[in-house]
Each structure stands twice: as structure tokens, then as C-alpha cells.
């Protein structure tokens, strides 16, 4: 399972498996591009590597709350969202 927490300066990814729990902190400045599909947001940290945030996976707020956050923390030229 992967869980994301979005903060003012960064987002935290928590990966939980049967054997371990791992946390990684990711600064928005490292995000190269953000795109949106019908079902998810893709936060690219490299040309072929992205954090995939499912729209139906929000436990607080929803996709309509997430877009304004992205617009404040990601440069407009990097955003490709609705």
C-alpha cells in the first residue's frame, strides 16, 4: 500500500508491506511535470518516473481540493491539469 500526505513544501510517501514501512519526503521543487488523467494525477520526478495519485484514493478532501494546492506549489509551465 502507498499513502501520500501533501504539505506546504513537500509531500510524504509511505509504503507499507508485510515486512516493512518506508517513508520518503519529496520536495515539490523536484517535480518536473504534473499531468492529469481521468483517474489519476502523475507527479513526474524524472522523464519516466512518476508518483501516481489516484483520484479515488483521497482520504481527506478530493481532486478538486488537490488542484489548487498543485497550482500554488508547482510552476505553471510544469502543470498539465484541468
Phi and psi in degrees as a GROMACS rama.xvg file:
@    title "Ramachandran Plot"
@    xaxis  label "Phi"
@    yaxis  label "Psi"
@TYPE xy
-120.282  132.537  UNK-2
-126.292  139.881  UNK-3
-118.465  141.68  UNK-4
-123.421  128.472  UNK-5
-106.139  126.185  UNK-6
-118.119  -177.016  UNK-7
-66.2953  -40.6334  UNK-8
-107.367  -18.9791  UNK-9
-157.764  176.349  UNK-10
-131.264  147.488  UNK-11
-108.001  131.934  UNK-12
-107.806  126.881  UNK-13
-118.053  122.422  UNK-14
-111.206  124.766  UNK-15
-117.574  128.073  UNK-16
-127.786  178.796  UNK-17
-62.4813  -30.1839  UNK-18
-95.4276  -25.8439  UNK-19
-159.653  168.977  UNK-20
-127.61  126.404  UNK-21
-121.363  139.408  UNK-22
-118.68  139.527  UNK-23
-137.968  137.825  UNK-24
-100.694  130.182  UNK-25
-124.051  122.16  UNK-26
-81.1013  140.741  UNK-27
-60.7659  -28.7821  UNK-28
-61.3683  -24.2294  UNK-29
-82.9893  -10.81  UNK-30
-75.0657  125.1  UNK-31
-88.3248  -29.1158  UNK-32
-164.292  148.535  UNK-33
-127.326  126.99  UNK-34
-123.553  163.716  UNK-35
-132.82  136.526  UNK-36
-116.704  -174.763  UNK-37
-60.9693  -32.4222  UNK-38
-114.796  -8.65379  UNK-39
-157.291  163.069  UNK-40
-106.631  143.018  UNK-41
-119.778  113.975  UNK-42
-101.589  99.3994  UNK-43
-79.4832  128.235  UNK-44
-108.201  -6.75827  UNK-45
-157.575  164.607  UNK-46
-54.5708  -33.3534  UNK-47
-120.605  23.9811  UNK-48
-139.552  124.671  UNK-49
-141.313  150.663  UNK-50
-84.58  128.593  UNK-51
-105.007  117.985  UNK-52
-108.742  105.458  UNK-53
-68.4077  134.786  UNK-54
-65.866  -29.7525  UNK-55
-88.8838  8.70978  UNK-56
-101.226  0.456293  UNK-57
-69.5248  130.807  UNK-58
-100.011  -19.673  UNK-59
-130.686  127.868  UNK-60
72.2175  -163.638  UNK-61
-154.302  -172.717  UNK-62
-61.0535  -30.5719  UNK-63
-71.4398  -22.5781  UNK-64
-84.3173  -27.7231  UNK-65
-75.0792  -38.5333  UNK-66
-57.6271  -46.0996  UNK-67
-61.1355  -36.0306  UNK-68
-62.0228  -47.6546  UNK-69
-58.2196  -40.0097  UNK-70
-66.5113  -23.0556  UNK-71
-90.9843  -22.0571  UNK-72
-111.062  -11.8309  UNK-73
-117.314  135.328  UNK-74
-58.1286  137.973  UNK-75
-53.2537  -37.1918  UNK-76
-68.0042  -16.2193  UNK-77
-93.6549  -8.34273  UNK-78
-94.0169  131.756  UNK-79
-134.431  66.3989  UNK-80
-126.263  168.238  UNK-81
